[in-house]
């Protein structure tokens, strides 16, 4: 166990803790994952059977990486450790026991994602005869989720409750469950069915939890039930990084755990990420929160480091120019674009920074964009696979019955659905019986034959990698994209090619027959979320919200738009609880920085079409190290510009030009005749800096 020697004193104390409930308060960058995986490995080396260890985390990526580490540390028998996300753990329980519940589910149910849920809500609204213009499907789906998870006691309107009941009925009649159900039904089984509860209370000798600060009320109840017999609950988290209240995370779970289990506590506060001036600012900021179940003081061995730069600009545009200018200076000092992140409170704030980066030719990506598995072409391909795999999947059949277009309109689909209901059969089986005129019936029969051909091809397959080429050729989907000849069609084809990689890797990850591997792969895809995305682009500046980069780190961080009413937001100013969560978000932002941190704001900003005065965020003052930072290191620039004298630019109308001077936000530019000297806003969208 040489890896024990790599742990610091606090980490080792947690790992060799003899048993019983333990709360490991792991500050940002303090080796949380190393401690958790070392604990699992230590238990195995102490003789605990891997199959009697349950560890839960929040992303599939984290679960996979943790399992790989434990296997490296202890050997292949560690494969038997139950290492899952909360939702994947729930799926394991439901696959075994869901038939016990009084809702008519079979073990072969299908998990739907958020977009699928919205589509069902939309269909239910139409089926009930409501005016769809009177509802926001996204808001309704959120309300349903809040109600199902007991975060909302009742619906304010009776029609919302009717839609909820229609939604639940549709799920159960079609053997579908959503992400909320994965946890709700698991809790119901553990709470109301004694044999199942006792089975899993004695199934595991140890339960370990990663990112405990992000657990919600239902997840905590599940953990409490699983741990109430052996009490070997080992939870790792940082209450100061609890920033997912809007997703249901319950900040008070940390206090509840300490109280309910009379748990001991180990604090990890040696940081391996950031220099001490950055950590001191984070410590000073978070000390302003009164509701903290456990306090800590982060320190590192990485020296004092560069002072934090606090920057004020006159306008929002000048703030973006300042950031661009600093990035260029950092690149000249030897940093890479990949070392840099620009962080803001919400996605709507990215646009100006994108414009400035584009103008200056700086490569960037928006981190946390549309998840791979949420893309239309991927969902279409998976729908084909699901219907071919199980003809009774009406929900997915409706998605692809007219994709590519086959002259099967909404009226025909509705008649097919009504026929299926009347006969008590699936829509697929009802194709033979539905009465339709003209080409619609012929097109439906052709569609049915495509599905049957796919099924026949699947029956002959042994490996998942064989699936995508057959799927694309038989459905005509790739041909459809080729004919589109649009800017996005090539990207969509590339995405489908990447799906081929997913199934090819599935042959390595899963065992069993073709269908056993396929069902495991489909289950895994259903559990993916936006937290599982990998950023593979090389050497780009990252633009992201604080929530999207939690858990990541960058050599250089720009925290931008630090203004009252934006960060903290207006809503938080009315609530102490929400203000403290906003402060924790700022704390997460500061602790992403390893070497350099810039905190900026503007005195004027365009908000929803109106120019408003901006006042510095209280988080600037609260984190400011007045006693530690010499005044000359605190930068308050009077004015920043994207352009400077001598820069070469390109104008969409006037062509190439040279900047003669810049005064406030007006650039004087000399263009070739016949245009001559022009005075233009340096932020004008027609202007772009170019190389000489």
C-alpha positions in Angstrom: 0.0 0.0 0.0 2.7 2.5 -1.1 0.0 4.9 -2.1 -0.8 5.6 1.6 2.6 7.3 1.8 1.4 9.9 -0.8 -1.4 11.1 1.5 -1.0 14.1 3.8 -1.8 13.8 7.5 -5.5 14.8 7.2 -6.1 12.6 4.2 -4.5 9.6 5.9 -6.5 10.2 9.1 -9.7 10.0 6.9 -8.6 6.9 5.0 -7.6 4.8 8.0 -10.6 5.9 10.1 -11.7 2.7 11.8 -15.4 2.8 10.8 -18.6 4.6 11.7 -19.9 7.8 10.2 -17.3 10.3 9.0 -17.7 13.7 7.3 -14.6 14.6 5.3 -14.8 18.3 4.8 -12.7 18.6 1.6 -11.9 22.2 0.6 -11.3 23.2 -3.1 -8.2 21.5 -4.5 -7.4 19.5 -1.4 -7.3 16.0 -3.0 -10.9 15.0 -2.4 -11.0 12.3 -5.1 -7.6 10.9 -4.1 -8.9 10.5 -0.5 -12.1 8.9 -1.5 -10.5 6.4 -3.9 -7.7 5.7 -1.3 -10.5 4.9 1.3 -12.1 2.4 -1.1 -8.8 0.8 -1.8 -7.9 0.7 1.9 -11.2 -1.1 2.7 -10.4 -3.7 0.1 -6.9 -4.2 1.3 -8.3 -4.6 4.9 -10.4 -7.5 3.7 -13.8 -5.9 2.8 -15.2 -7.7 -0.2 -15.4 -5.2 -3.1 -19.0 -6.2 -3.8 -20.0 -5.0 -0.3 -18.8 -1.5 -1.0 -21.2 1.1 -2.5 -19.8 4.5 -3.6 -22.0 7.1 -5.3 -21.1 10.3 -7.1 -22.7 12.8 -9.4 -21.3 12.2 -12.9 -20.6 9.1 -14.9 -17.1 10.5 -15.7 -16.2 10.8 -12.0 -17.6 7.3 -11.3 -15.6 5.8 -14.2 -12.4 7.5 -13.2 -12.7 6.6 -9.6 -13.2 2.9 -10.5 -10.2 2.9 -12.8 -8.1 4.4 -10.0 -9.2 1.8 -7.4 -8.5 -1.0 -9.9 -5.0 0.4 -10.4 -4.5 0.5 -6.7 -5.9 -2.9 -5.7 -6.3 -5.1 -8.7 -9.1 -6.3 -11.1 -11.2 -7.8 -8.3 -12.2 -4.1 -7.5 -14.5 -4.3 -10.5 -17.1 -5.6 -8.1 -17.3 -2.4 -6.2 -20.7 -0.7 -6.7 -19.5 2.6 -8.0 -22.3 4.6 -9.6 -23.9 8.0 -9.9 -27.0 8.3 -7.7 -29.3 7.9 -10.8 -27.3 4.8 -12.0 -27.6 3.3 -8.6 -31.3 3.9 -8.6 -31.5 2.2 -12.1 -29.8 -0.9 -10.7 -32.4 -1.1 -7.9 -35.3 -0.5 -10.2 -34.2 -3.1 -12.8 -34.3 -5.6 -10.0 -37.4 -4.6 -8.1 -39.6 -2.1 -9.9 -42.3 -4.7 -10.6 -43.0 -4.6 -6.8 -44.4 -1.1 -7.1 -48.1 -0.8 -7.9 -47.6 1.1 -11.2 -47.5 -1.8 -13.7 -43.8 -1.4 -14.6 -41.7 -4.2 -16.0 -38.0 -4.6 -15.6 -37.5 -3.6 -19.2 -38.7 0.0 -18.7 -37.0 2.8 -20.6 -35.4 5.9 -19.1 -36.3 9.2 -20.8 -34.3 12.4 -20.7 -35.4 16.0 -20.2 -36.2 16.8 -23.8 -38.3 13.6 -24.1 -40.2 14.7 -21.0 -40.9 18.1 -22.5 -42.2 16.4 -25.6 -44.6 14.3 -23.6 -45.8 17.3 -21.6 -46.5 19.1 -24.9 -48.5 16.0 -26.2 -50.5 15.8 -23.0 -51.4 19.5 -23.3 -52.8 18.8 -26.8 -54.6 15.6 -25.7 -56.4 17.5 -22.9 -57.6 20.1 -25.4 -55.8 23.0 -23.7 -54.5 25.9 -25.7 -50.8 25.2 -26.0 -50.0 28.9 -26.3 -51.1 29.3 -22.7 -48.3 27.2 -21.3 -44.5 27.1 -21.2 -43.6 23.5 -21.7 -40.2 24.0 -20.1 -41.7 25.7 -17.0 -44.4 23.0 -16.7 -41.8 20.2 -16.8 -39.9 22.0 -14.1 -43.0 22.3 -12.0 -43.7 18.6 -12.4 -40.2 17.8 -11.3 -40.6 20.1 -8.2 -43.9 18.4 -7.3 -42.6 14.9 -7.8 -39.6 15.5 -5.6 -41.7 17.1 -2.9 -40.0 20.5 -3.4 -43.4 21.9 -4.2 -46.5 20.9 -2.1 -49.2 21.5 -4.7 -50.0 23.1 -8.1 -51.4 26.6 -8.1 -53.7 25.8 -11.1 -56.0 22.8 -11.6 -55.0 22.5 -15.3 -51.3 22.2 -14.3 -52.3 19.3 -12.0 -54.3 17.7 -14.8 -51.2 17.9 -17.1 -49.1 16.4 -14.4 -51.5 13.4 -14.0 -51.6 13.0 -17.8 -47.8 13.0 -17.9 -47.5 10.4 -15.2 -50.2 8.2 -16.8 -48.4 8.4 -20.1 -45.1 7.4 -18.5 -46.6 4.4 -16.8 -48.7 3.2 -19.7 -45.6 3.4 -22.0 -43.1 1.8 -19.6 -41.1 5.1 -19.3 -39.6 6.7 -16.3 -37.8 10.1 -16.0 -34.7 11.0 -14.0 -36.9 12.1 -11.0 -38.5 8.6 -10.9 -35.1 6.9 -10.8 -34.6 8.3 -7.3 -38.3 8.6 -6.2 -39.1 5.0 -6.9 -35.9 3.8 -5.4 -36.7 5.7 -2.1 -40.3 4.3 -2.2 -39.0 0.7 -2.5 -36.5 1.2 0.4 -39.1 3.0 2.5 -42.3 0.9 2.0 -40.9 -2.6 1.3 -39.2 -4.0 4.3 -37.7 -7.0 2.5 -36.0 -4.8 -0.1 -34.9 -2.3 2.6 -33.3 -5.0 4.7 -31.7 -6.6 1.6 -29.8 -3.5 0.8 -29.1 -2.4 4.3 -27.2 -5.7 4.6 -26.0 -5.8 1.0 -23.3 -3.2 1.7 -20.9 -3.0 4.6 -19.7 0.5 3.6 -21.4 3.4 1.8 -19.2 6.3 0.5 -20.5 9.5 -1.0 -18.7 12.0 -3.3 -19.7 15.7 -3.6 -22.0 15.3 -0.6 -22.8 19.0 -0.6 -24.7 18.5 -3.8 -27.1 15.9 -2.5 -30.9 16.7 -2.3 -33.5 15.7 0.2 -34.4 12.4 -1.5 -30.8 11.3 -2.0 -30.1 12.0 1.7 -33.0 9.9 2.7 -31.8 7.0 0.5 -28.3 7.3 2.1 -29.7 7.5 5.6 -31.7 4.3 5.1 -28.7 2.4 3.6 -26.5 3.4 6.4 -28.7 3.2 9.5 -27.7 -0.4 10.3 -23.9 -0.5 9.9 -23.5 3.3 10.1 -20.3 3.0 8.0 -21.1 6.2 6.0 -18.1 8.0 4.6 -19.1 11.3 3.0 -16.8 13.7 1.3 -17.8 17.3 0.4 -17.3 21.0 0.8 -20.4 22.9 2.1 -18.7 26.1 0.9 -19.0 24.8 -2.6 -22.7 24.0 -2.4 -24.0 25.9 -5.4 -26.8 23.8 -6.8 -29.7 24.9 -4.7 -31.6 25.7 -7.9 -31.3 22.0 -8.8 -32.6 20.9 -5.4 -29.3 20.4 -3.5 -30.1 20.8 0.2 -27.4 22.8 1.9 -28.6 21.6 5.3 -27.8 17.9 4.5 -24.3 18.5 6.0 -25.7 19.6 9.3 -28.3 16.8 9.2 -25.6 14.1 8.7 -23.5 15.4 11.6 -26.6 15.4 13.8 -28.4 12.2 12.6 -25.3 10.0 12.7 -23.3 11.9 15.4 -20.6 11.8 12.8 -16.9 12.6 13.4 -15.2 15.1 11.1 -11.9 15.4 9.3 -11.0 18.7 7.6 -8.8 18.7 4.4 -7.5 22.3 4.0 -4.1 21.8 2.4 -4.7 23.0 -1.2 -2.6 21.6 -4.1 -4.0 23.9 -6.8 -3.7 27.6 -6.0 -1.2 30.2 -4.7 -1.8 31.7 -1.3 -2.9 35.2 -2.3 -5.7 33.5 -4.3 -6.6 31.2 -1.4 -6.5 34.1 1.1 -9.0 36.0 -1.0 -11.3 32.9 -1.1 -11.0 32.4 2.7 -11.8 36.1 3.3 -14.8 36.0 1.0 -16.4 32.9 2.4 -15.9 34.0 6.0 -18.8 36.4 5.3 -21.2 33.5 5.3 -22.7 32.8 8.7 -24.4 29.5 7.9 -21.4 27.2 7.7 -21.5 23.7 9.2 -17.8 23.5 9.2 -15.1 26.1 8.8 -11.6 25.8 7.2 -8.7 27.9 6.1 -7.2 26.9 2.8 -3.4 27.1 2.5 -0.9 25.7 0.0 2.9 25.2 -0.4 2.8 27.0 -3.8 4.0 30.4 -2.4 2.2 33.8 -2.3 2.0 34.0 -6.1 0.8 37.0 -8.2 -1.5 39.5 -6.6 -5.1 39.5 -7.6 -5.9 42.2 -10.2 -9.1 44.2 -9.5 -10.2 46.1 -12.5 -12.8 48.8 -13.1 -13.9 50.0 -16.6 -16.2 52.7 -17.8 -18.4 50.5 -20.0 -19.2 46.9 -20.7 -17.4 47.0 -24.0 -14.2 48.4 -22.4 -14.4 45.6 -19.9 -14.2 43.1 -22.8 -11.4 45.0 -24.4 -9.5 44.9 -21.1 -9.9 41.1 -20.9 -8.7 40.7 -24.5 -5.7 42.9 -24.0 -4.7 41.0 -20.9 -5.1 37.7 -22.7 -2.7 38.9 -25.4 -0.2 40.0 -22.9 -0.4 36.6 -21.1 0.1 34.8 -24.4 3.2 36.9 -25.0 4.5 35.9 -21.6 4.3 32.2 -22.6 0.8 31.1 -21.5 -1.5 29.1 -23.8 -5.1 30.0 -24.6 -6.0 26.7 -23.0 -4.7 28.0 -19.7 -7.4 30.7 -19.6 -11.0 30.8 -18.5 -13.5 33.7 -18.6 -16.2 33.1 -16.0 -19.5 34.9 -15.6 -22.7 34.4 -13.7 -25.1 33.4 -16.5 -24.8 32.4 -20.2 -26.4 35.6 -21.5 -23.3 37.5 -20.4 -21.0 35.7 -22.8 -22.0 37.6 -26.0 -19.8 40.7 -25.6 -16.8 38.7 -24.7 -17.4 36.4 -27.7 -17.5 39.5 -29.9 -14.3 40.9 -28.6 -12.5 37.5 -28.9 -13.7 37.1 -32.4 -12.6 40.6 -33.4 -9.1 40.0 -32.0 -8.9 36.5 -33.6 -8.6 34.7 -30.2 -9.8 31.1 -30.4 -12.4 30.2 -27.8 -15.1 27.8 -27.0 -18.3 28.0 -24.9 -17.9 25.3 -22.3 -21.0 23.4 -21.4 -22.8 23.8 -24.7 -25.4 21.4 -26.0 -24.7 17.9 -24.7 -23.7 15.4 -27.4 -26.6 13.1 -26.6 -29.1 16.0 -26.7 -28.3 16.8 -30.4 -31.2 16.1 -32.7 -29.4 13.6 -35.0 -28.1 11.6 -32.1 -31.6 11.4 -30.5 -33.0 10.4 -33.9 -30.5 7.6 -34.3 -31.1 6.3 -30.8 -34.8 6.4 -31.3 -34.4 4.1 -34.3 -32.3 1.7 -32.3 -34.8 1.7 -29.4 -37.8 1.0 -31.7 -36.0 -1.7 -33.6 -34.9 -3.2 -30.2 -38.5 -3.0 -28.8 -41.4 -2.4 -31.2 -43.6 -1.2 -28.3 -41.7 2.1 -27.8 -44.5 4.4 -29.1 -42.8 7.5 -27.8 -39.7 7.0 -29.9 -41.6 5.7 -32.9 -43.4 9.1 -33.1 -40.1 10.9 -33.1 -38.7 9.1 -36.2 -41.8 7.9 -38.1 -41.4 10.8 -40.5 -37.6 11.3 -40.3 -36.4 11.3 -43.0 -39.6 12.8 -44.4 -42.0 10.1 -45.7 -45.2 12.1 -46.2 -46.5 11.0 -42.9 -48.1 14.0 -41.3 -49.3 14.8 -37.8 -52.9 13.8 -38.7 -51.8 10.4 -39.8 -49.7 9.9 -36.7 -52.6 10.9 -34.5 -54.9 8.4 -36.3 -52.2 5.7 -35.9 -52.1 6.5 -32.2 -55.8 6.4 -31.8 -56.0 3.1 -33.6 -53.4 1.6 -31.3 -55.3 2.8 -28.2 -58.5 1.4 -29.5 -57.1 -2.0 -30.2 -54.8 -2.0 -27.1 -51.7 -2.6 -29.1 -48.5 -0.7 -29.9 -48.4 1.9 -32.6 -46.0 -0.3 -34.5 -48.4 -3.2 -34.6 -51.3 -0.8 -35.4 -49.7 0.2 -38.7 -51.4 -2.8 -40.4 -54.8 -1.8 -39.1 -54.9 2.0 -39.3 -57.2 3.3 -42.0 -55.5 6.0 -44.0 -55.8 7.3 -47.6 -53.2 7.8 -50.2 -49.5 7.7 -49.7 -49.6 7.9 -45.9 -50.5 4.2 -45.4 -48.0 3.1 -48.0 -45.3 5.2 -46.3 -46.2 3.7 -42.9 -45.8 0.2 -44.2 -42.4 1.1 -45.7 -41.4 2.5 -42.4 -42.5 -0.7 -40.7 -40.4 -2.7 -43.1 -37.3 -0.6 -42.3 -37.8 -1.4 -38.6 -38.2 -5.1 -39.3 -35.1 -5.1 -41.5 -33.2 -3.4 -38.7 -34.4 -6.0 -36.2 -33.4 -8.8 -38.6 -30.0 -7.3 -39.0 -29.6 -6.8 -35.2 -30.5 -10.5 -34.7 -27.5 -11.5 -36.8 -25.0 -9.1 -35.0 -22.5 -10.1 -32.4 -20.8 -6.7 -31.7 -22.1 -3.2 -31.2 -19.7 -1.6 -33.7 -21.8 -3.3 -36.5 -24.8 -1.3 -35.6 -24.4 2.2 -37.0 -23.4 1.5 -40.6 -26.5 -0.7 -41.0 -28.7 1.9 -39.2 -27.6 4.7 -41.5 -27.9 2.8 -44.7 -31.3 1.2 -44.0 -32.9 4.4 -42.6 -31.6 6.8 -45.3 -30.6 9.3 -42.5 -27.1 9.9 -43.8 -28.4 10.4 -47.3 -30.9 13.0 -46.0 -28.0 15.0 -44.4 -26.0 14.8 -47.6 -28.9 16.2 -49.6 -29.4 19.1 -47.1 -26.1 20.6 -48.1 -26.4 23.1 -45.2 -23.7 24.5 -43.0 -24.8 22.2 -40.1 -25.2 19.0 -42.1 -21.5 18.2 -42.1 -21.3 18.7 -38.4 -24.4 16.5 -37.9 -22.8 13.8 -40.0 -19.7 14.0 -37.9 -21.8 13.7 -34.8 -23.3 10.4 -36.1 -19.8 9.2 -36.9 -18.9 9.9 -33.3 -21.8 7.8 -32.2 -20.2 5.0 -34.0 -17.2 5.4 -31.6 -19.6 5.2 -28.6 -20.9 1.8 -29.7 -17.4 0.6 -30.7 -16.2 1.4 -27.2 -19.3 -0.3 -25.8 -17.9 -3.6 -27.1 -15.0 -3.2 -24.7 -17.0 -1.9 -21.8 -19.9 -4.4 -21.8 -20.2 -8.2 -21.8 -22.9 -10.6 -22.9 -24.9 -11.1 -26.1 -25.4 -8.4 -28.6 -28.7 -7.4 -27.0 -27.4 -7.5 -23.5 -24.5 -5.2 -24.5 -27.0 -3.0 -26.4 -29.3 -2.6 -23.5 -26.4 -1.7 -21.1 -25.2 0.9 -23.6 -28.6 2.4 -24.0 -29.0 2.6 -20.2 -25.6 4.3 -19.9 -26.5 6.9 -22.6 -29.8 7.6 -20.8 -27.8 8.5 -17.7 -25.5 10.9 -19.3 -25.9 14.6 -18.4 -24.3 17.9 -19.3 -21.8 17.4 -16.4 -20.2 14.5 -18.4 -19.0 16.5 -21.4 -15.4 16.5 -22.3 -13.8 19.5 -23.9 -11.6 18.1 -26.6 -10.8 21.2 -28.6 -7.1 22.2 -28.3 -5.8 25.6 -27.2 -9.0 27.6 -26.8 -9.9 30.2 -24.2 -12.9 28.7 -22.2 -16.0 30.8 -21.7 -18.3 29.4 -19.0 -20.6 30.0 -16.1 -19.2 29.2 -12.6 -21.6 26.3 -12.4 -20.2 24.8 -15.6 -16.6 24.7 -14.4 -17.1 23.5 -10.8 -14.4 20.9 -10.3 -12.1 22.3 -13.0 -9.0 24.4 -12.7 -7.2 26.9 -14.9 -3.9 28.7 -14.6 -5.6 32.0 -15.3 -9.2 33.0 -14.4 -11.1 36.2 -15.3 -14.1 36.7 -13.2 -16.1 39.3 -15.2 -19.3 41.4 -14.8 -18.9 41.6 -11.0 -21.7 44.1 -10.4 -24.5 44.3 -7.8 -27.7 43.0 -9.2 -25.9 40.7 -11.7 -23.5 38.9 -9.3 -25.0 38.7 -6.7 -28.2 38.8 -8.7 -31.2 40.9 -7.8 -33.1 38.0 -6.4 -30.3 37.1 -4.0 -30.3 40.6 -2.6 -33.8 39.9 -1.0 -32.8 36.7 0.8 -29.9 35.9 3.2 -30.0 32.2 2.2 -29.8 33.0 -1.6 -27.1 35.7 -1.0 -25.0 33.1 0.8 -25.3 30.7 -2.1 -24.3 33.4 -4.5 -21.2 34.0 -2.3 -20.4 30.3 -2.5 -20.6 30.6 -6.3 -18.1 33.4 -6.1 -15.9 31.2 -3.8 -16.0 28.5 -6.4 -14.9 31.0 -9.1 -11.9 32.2 -7.1 -10.8 28.7 -6.3 -10.7 27.7 -10.0 -7.6 29.9 -10.4 -4.2 28.4 -10.0 -1.7 31.2 -10.8 -3.5 34.4 -11.7 -6.9 35.9 -10.9 -8.5 39.0 -12.5 -11.8 40.4 -11.1 -13.5 43.0 -13.3 -16.6 45.2 -13.5 -17.9 48.1 -15.5 -19.6 51.4 -14.5 -22.1 51.3 -17.4 -23.7 48.2 -19.0 -26.3 47.6 -21.6 -29.0 45.4 -20.0 -32.0 44.3 -22.0 -31.6 47.2 -24.4 -31.1 49.9 -21.7 -27.9 51.4 -20.4 -27.6 51.1 -16.6 -25.1 52.3 -14.1 -23.1 49.4 -12.6 -21.9 49.3 -9.0 -19.1 47.0 -7.9 -20.2 43.6 -6.5 -19.9 43.3 -2.7 -17.8 40.2 -3.4 -15.0 42.5 -4.7 -14.7 44.2 -1.4 -15.2 41.0 0.7 -12.4 39.2 -1.1 -10.1 42.2 -1.3 -6.9 41.7 0.7 -6.3 45.3 1.8 -3.7 44.4 4.3 -1.8 41.9 2.2 -1.7 43.5 -1.3 0.5 46.6 -1.8 -1.6 49.4 -3.4 0.5 49.5 -6.6 -0.6 45.9 -7.3 -4.3 46.8 -7.2 -5.1 47.8 -10.8 -8.0 50.1 -11.5 -7.5 50.9 -15.2 -9.1 54.2 -16.3 -9.7 53.1 -19.9 -9.2 50.0 -22.0 -9.3 49.6 -25.7 -9.6 46.8 -28.2 -7.7 48.9 -30.7 -4.5 50.9 -30.4 -2.5 53.2 -32.7 -0.9 51.2 -35.5 -3.3 48.3 -35.4 -4.4 47.0 -38.8 -8.2 46.4 -39.2 -10.6 45.1 -41.8 -14.0 46.8 -42.3 -16.8 45.0 -44.1 -17.4 48.1 -46.4 -14.2 50.2 -46.2 -11.8 47.3 -46.5 -8.3 47.4 -44.9 -7.2 50.3 -42.7 -4.7 51.4 -40.1 -5.7 52.9 -36.6 -4.4 56.4 -36.3 -5.6 57.1 -32.8 -8.2 56.0 -30.2 -10.0 58.5 -28.0 -12.5 57.1 -25.5 -14.4 54.6 -27.6 -13.9 56.3 -31.0 -11.2 55.0 -33.3 -9.8 57.2 -36.1 -8.9 54.8 -38.9 -7.2 55.6 -42.2 -8.7 53.5 -45.1 -7.6 53.5 -48.7 -9.2 55.9 -51.1 -11.9 56.7 -51.8 -12.9 56.2 -48.2 -10.0 58.0 -46.4 -10.1 58.9 -42.7 -13.1 57.6 -40.7 -14.1 58.0 -37.1 -15.8 54.8 -35.9 -16.8 53.1 -32.7 -14.0 50.7 -31.9 -16.7 48.1 -30.9 -18.4 48.4 -34.3 -19.3 44.9 -35.5 -18.0 45.6 -39.0 -14.5 46.1 -37.7 -12.1 43.2 -37.1 -8.4 43.3 -36.2 -6.1 41.6 -38.6 -2.5 40.6 -38.8 -0.2 43.1 -40.5 
